[in-house]
Amino acid sequence: MAQPSSRDGLIDYAKRQLGFPVLEINVADEQFSDLLDDAVQVFHERHYDGMARMYLKYKITQDDIDRGRAKGGNTSLGITTTTTTSVGLSTTFDLEENNNYIQMPPSIIGVNNIFKVRSDTVYDGLFNIRYQLFLNDLYAFGSIDLLQYSMVQTKLEDITFLLNPDVRYRFNIRQDRLYIDIDWAPVNVGDYFVIDCFRILDPEDFTKVYNDQFLKRYFTALCKKQWGQNLIKFQGVQLPGGIQLNGRQIYDDGVAELADIRSKMASDYEMPPFDMIG
């Protein structure tokens, strides 16, 4: 089937692209499975269609608060430093890291932002400044100076940023932990973090992933490279009918195809970099 919708379907597609059943593809089933896992991983981490933006809602527990407030104990980093003063006194420090993190699902590969947990005095409460502006000024919308209103809103946003700055966080895809560096004192059990993040598309749930043009080409090229690598040691072996194995040529073709696909990755498949990168 030219439009695979499962792991086995994509593996069969790659075999046919390499010449099966006319030719015998000298790649083990275990190797096909490993290569497909590698191809899907590249698709998830590099391809703009391999992930989806989502807003993850996380309910705060008492354990999270205890870790954030350092009541649950710290984690030793295994780093010891010694400082010596001018009078010859030395002090040794064992560096520790606060466990101010929440556990993230393995499907999350990137975090963009964490929305503020609490507001500030500018916008807090029912009768806040924004409410007063709409109540007193916008009842006659045609007579209001929109430029003045925009400048006031900009000023209020500056005050909000100073009184309640953005949440500082750290995230690494290999840890599955989102470290949140905030003041945990006002955080209560039952509050929520709303996390702006990217989640991979599980091909078992979204089977169209297996029919992606990039994934099919990339996986087929990986299989061709593996096929040639398996046959390299049989270079020049004579087969019945006068056919000779040329594992080196198959391997070189696979490497060349992979290099061509990877060269087009940044321009055709990846998300464009932000302005501050480069």
C-alpha positions, 0 to 999 in steps of 0.5 A: 500500500502506497499510503502506509498507516502502521509500522508494518505498513511503512516497513513493507513500503520501504522494502518495496522501494528497495526492490522487494519482492524482486530482490531480497533485502538483507536487513533483519526485522529487528534492524527494520524496527530499530531504524523506524524508531530512529526515523520517527525520533528525528521526525518528532524532534526536527519536523514541524509536522511531528509536534503539536502546540498545546496548553497543558493544565497542571494541578498543584499538589502538596508535594509540589509545594514542599519541593518548591519551598525546599521542605522536601529536601534538596538533591546533591549535585555531587560537586564540592568546592573549597574556598580559601580566604586571605588569612588562610581559612578554608571553607568547603561547600557541597552544592545542592539543587532545589527540587522545585520541579513538576514531572512532565509527560514523556511526550512533551519535547519543548516548553514555550511559556508558563502563564502567571499563577497569580495576578497583581494589584493592577488587574486583581479583584472585581473592581480593578483598573481595567474594569474601571476604564471600561466602566467610566470611559468606554460607555461612549466608545465613539468619543474616547481617544483610542491613542490615549487608551492604548498608551494607558494600557501599555503603562499598565502592562509595564506596571504588571511586568514590574510587580509580577514578572514572567515565570522563570523555568528550566526544561530539558527533554531528557529529564522530563522535569519542568523546574519552576523558579518562582516564589512558592509562598503564595502558591496553594494546593489546587492552583493550576499551572497552564503550560504552553508547550509542544507535544509529539504526535504519537503515530499509534494515535495519529496514523497519518504520521506513517504516511508523511513524505519526509518520514517515508523517504528518510526511513527508506534511505536509512534502510538502504544504508543498513542494507549496504552496510550488511553487505559490504563484507561480501564485496565481489561475491559471485551469485548464481547467474553471474550477479555480483553483490555490491554492498559498497555501492548500496551503502554509498547511495544510502549515505548520499540520499540521507545527506540530501534529505538532511540538507533540505531539513532546515529549509523545508521541514524544520520550524524557522529559528527565532530572531534571537538565534544566529 
